Structure formats: structure tokens, C-alpha cells
Amino acid sequence: MNKFNLNIGLNACLPYIFIHHSRYVSSYSCPISINRTGTINRLYTHPVARIDPIYKQINLFSTLPTHRVVKMPAMSPTMTKGNIANWIKNEGDAVEIGEPILEIETDKATLEFTAPKDGYIAKILQPKGTKDCAVGDPICIIVPDKDDIAQFESYVEIDNKTKQTSLHEKSIDQKQAHLKTKEAEQTIDKASPLAKSIAKKLNIDTKNIKGTGFDGQVTKSDVLSFHQNQQQAQTQTTQTPPPVTQTPQPVAQTQPNQQTIHKQNYIDIEISATRAIIAKRMTDSKSQIPHYYLKTTADITKTQTLRTQLNAKLAPSTRLSLNDFFLKAAALAMSKAPELNASWQGSHIRQYSTVDISFAVNTPKGLVTPTLRNVAAKGLQAINADSKRMVQKALDGKLLPDDYAHGTFTITSLSASGIEEFAAIINPPQVAILAIGCGVASDEKTKVSFVLSCDHRVVDGAVGAAWLAEFKKFVEEPVMMLVV
């Protein structure tokens, strides 16, 4: 039996006893008993109280048994909210620690979330299809004993924010009710008996008269003054000559403008979590980062020739692509301009010792950027194998957070779409991105346009130009990559 020593004193009769040390808080809510010496004992057979790990307090009057409130996890460094894509386990199912219980759609992929404890799912708080569930929101309850499931059938999780909102709304309702009562009181007839008698003879409603008596009382003089003002107004209306009515002159008939009203047919497409995060990050990047662009055109004929020679000796499944050479060249060029292998951290610039290149992959749910680690130290076949593996995981929606986090530079290509040249938006907090166009054949040579986008807060123009020149050297003379 575990014991927790607390100095309870005269406050033992209060419904809550606050625990000041987080080490006293169990990951499970658990029943306790308190003896005269102030010792708290855990009880697993008498559910009369529990330790609430959220508020770090002991509720002496709770009737709920031991349970764990599982919260929405942060599945990626950029995740602030996610969608409940699917529940693998249902209410009442047994779960083991590390066993997948649901699928969460993040800003990058759909990931499985595993059970943090052994037990049974007593209550699902966020059903399948729930959108924009914030990190930290309760999603389900796990209990260690199957017999306790029934006690959570009508369980509702209410956080402090909900309680504060309810109290605020209640306060507003009370104020509105008070104002309505006050307005009702103001409409009560406060006329004196004599004033009422005169007003009745004159067919006047005293509620329309502003009283000048004590506490706003309508007096005889108020009624007579009001009646006199009415008569004067009627007299002025009678003396005013009626307006002269002019017969309108005939106007030549003209054809009205014929306007065709076009009825649009459209559909509204729901924004996925991936599309929403792309929209936010790209808008932030373009509006906050001072972009500038450098362009060069390189003759890649020798790279094509070397690729053909190497692929002739490789198995079909391991044959190299031009992007493998471009990835390797980009990583090696960082030795000439390490300022590009960095990130903007607000208060400082962080420069990295290894080159981890992200590359854009178009998926049905939107653009994702898996990351290849330490590209400069890898051979072309290793780069090719890693790239293919990451592309497949991206298309299957199975990328893990470590697969796309912490890239130091990005490459994007539209060569497969026949786009000869384009400029890309920087992927923050990175400070540069390389856009690759398709090859254009001319005079038995193939030339490709490369556009480098740089963050001017970190990368000066001369530094960006030095990197691009080094990169061009490697793609025009690929054998130079063997001697670096």
C-alpha cells in the first residue's frame, strides 16, 4: 500500500485538499482514505475518493473508480490540433500498452496512437470524424477493471474553460434580466389621481408623458402641457397648404438594359488538416519572410550520361533518377555556403552540422515534405533507396513525425509536369528552397533551370550566389562529387 503524508489540519472536512508536489499525483485517479495522523492510503477496493491528475487535488466525494483520462497527443512538432480519423478499438475493448487504439489525422499524415496503459476503454469522448480536436483535449477514458466500465456510461468531461464560460454566460443572463425588470418598472404608470382623471377626459395615455413631479410622477400641469403641445402641432398641420400635384409629362419609351443573370453551379470542398496547415504556413512564409530569388541554367548532359552508364549496371529496382544527383549536389554545395543550411529562430540563427534535405511529394491530401538525413554522407544508391521509401510512405499517408521533421533545406521539382521554370516559397523555419524545372534539349545538350529562393534575414545575395555556383558545378561535372 502506497502512502502519501500530508498535513491536513483543520481543513480535513473540506471537499478538496490541494497537493503542492506533482510527485504526489498519480497517473491514475485512485481511491484513498485518511487517518487521524494525516496519512493518505490508496484503496483499490473502496471507491470513495480519487486523486485528479489534471487539477492536482484530492476529491473526497467522487464516486468514480480508478481511471485514466487520455488526451489528444501532439503527433508532430507543428501540430496544435488534429482530426479523429478512426477508432481501431471500441468502448469495452481491452487494450495493452503500446497497442494502436485510434488513427489521428495530423497536418502531415494519418498516424496511429497507441494505448498509454493496460486496461479497458470505458468511454470514447471524441467520436470518429471529430474535427479540430485541440492537443490536450480528452479523447477517451481507460480503466484497469472491466467491471468499472458501466460507471462511465454517462460521463461528461468539463474543463475549467467550459465552467468559466458557463459562469460568464449566467452572469450576462442575470444582468439582462435585471435590465428587463428595470425597464418594466419604468413603464409603470406613475401619474397622480387628478392627472389620470384629466388625461382620461382628454383621451391621453399618461405613460407617454414625462413627469416632472417627485420621483418622475406625472402631475396635472404635465397633462395639460402635453395636451396643449398636441393641439399646436395639429393646428400647424392644418394651416400648411397641401403640396401641388404636378402631372408628369410623357417620357419617351426606352428599352431597359437587358442583364443576363448567370446561375453558378459549384461544390464546397471540405478543407483537410493537411491543406489547412499548408495554407497557414505558406501565407505566414510569404508575408513574413523577405524572399529573394536567384536563377541559373545548367547543362546536365554529363549527368545524364553518367546516370545512363550506372543504371546499365544496376538492377531495375535500384536504378538512379536525376533527382538523386540533384539531392547529392545540393548537400555537397553546403560546404561552400553553410549559411543556407540553417534556420531562423527569431532571437538567433541556428546553423546545422549535417544536411537533412526535405523534398516535396504531391499526395491526394496535399503537399508533404519528407526528409532525407545526412545526405552529404550518403551515396547515390542510398539516397535513391531512402527517397523511394519516403515517397511510398507519403502516398500511403504513413509518414511518422520523425520522417518529415527538422529538415534543414528543401528541394521541389515540377519537371514531371513539363514546367521549365518556377520559384518556390520557403518552408519555415528553413532559410532556402531550390526549385527545379524540366530539361530542355538544344543542340544535343539538355539544360535545366534552377531557381533558389532565399531568406534575406539570414542569407545575403552573395552567399546565395556562391551556393548556386557550387551546385551548378556539381550537376555539370558530376564526377566532381566523387572527389569532395
Steps between C-alpha positions, in 0.01 A plus 500: 500500500638837395488787747501874452568717808310828505440752777120524492430693823157654544425496130443123482127558475535700175402323174841571340852474640763645266827314446794734451749243365436345160673177610203432722267491203425160350464443129180323593218648705486278806291445818658606832435506874635741762578409860535731801874546452446650157623195308331437165469138392411377151200269499422292193181340632310794652429774243417792729756751374751560223816696418434715194826530298365794299431735789744337750243479775331228701122479456369332815146468367552350151328170430699419185739207515866504397534626141732673253383794287693471171560832324564596138877468449728722291589260219736745330702810596258731314177333614259709710184309411400191308207296371378165630527294182400162642468307826676166471369399843143547623350563842537191716800363309810388688823683412866443576764768536648577157202353312341730235159624613417777248621685189562875518518720192772761547626783282732254320353149514260260669677335794413226746484587870580225747354429843700662783380241755365149522127480568163546332353789303215616721393810304582658162472877546589603142320281242622411153491799267559763769676799342753742651544322832757710686815345645425430866126445457368176660431233239423186701505336844686180589424299814703208641191297599240392244225510763546879531404574137129538573564784745630721216200457270375855564841656570548852364835679511470871596815709514565829678445702182151351457418573862624859474301551180186366664543731799563795269186422296299464821624842617398655167155342524456639851598850387260483206219384727575790738485749211170358380357530853622856522344584163173342612502711814552811289184425301279501816249789501617751762235767434312661789127424533404851379736477205348160406147644515584795273698280261204261470267784398752624244565144372871516587717207614703625798774241426601719207549804723828577678417589858650799680375410844674312781670181381375567145130527591272640228309803633194696383721767338692231312177368346373848404838598352511176300143565371586859403803384301284247315247770400776731374643225287160421348438870424832532315418191295158645402642840398768347278378515135479165327778425253434584134464185295665527161386291210801308375598569142516201269849363464628325195494125544843343513597140514639402843851359514480129448713330771561129496517349849729199496419229749824341621536132566762408758595266781661585835804287578583438863847616601716214624742537788790478253357772273427727798856482630643554149285810462608641836871425467530627143306818581721563803814431295412728210382785724774484767814380320683745267544271197744563220570275200811388312482315168752298304486262206725193501599256229425156650607297196794340685278413796255328265785306338639385837153401617448288186836324550430423866142380442626256238682317779222523763188296555178664374373557856814691598551717193587862570296810418623849417358619833749272680785695339333835580452403866865397531621818326286722726638337813864529386453866402430582866873474570544811283215695664401347838282806568226333292501191723334690782171612652362828628420470872379854565761599756787316329603306188560127539757347263507120463795265472317240286297563184147361536316574175121506476349435158146572385261212427153559360235278665120484464472692829750768406871573494726335760876529546671185634862545605816310402759497779870586459484502119860619453633181661288263288564345161265532205347154551428570868340834408290324234382229741412750775315722254287216363416381851395849612292561186308177555435580867379847400260362238369244752455770765733312736770760563609521862591832665871420480463437125425865423624697801816712530598535135774756439443566125229417245495398134185504287460399136231538235703339222253211472227755420701661220551830687824658381543755779331609824581655838405330827394632841742438788394236753557668841703492716734403215669785313518372140328274247608387151244474215590269211342525154491245219786441259499680167696338214697728269796423271540149645514646848246497782467810711303539823392817677566521876345779714623549857269683745684648801406667828680837497498512881756217500643457150658796320489511122871423458468194726201369306689555173804308630284202594323499162833516314634203699180303436522574128860376493394161642206444261705600195803291607353219709833319538605787727258365758725196532804699612339729761 
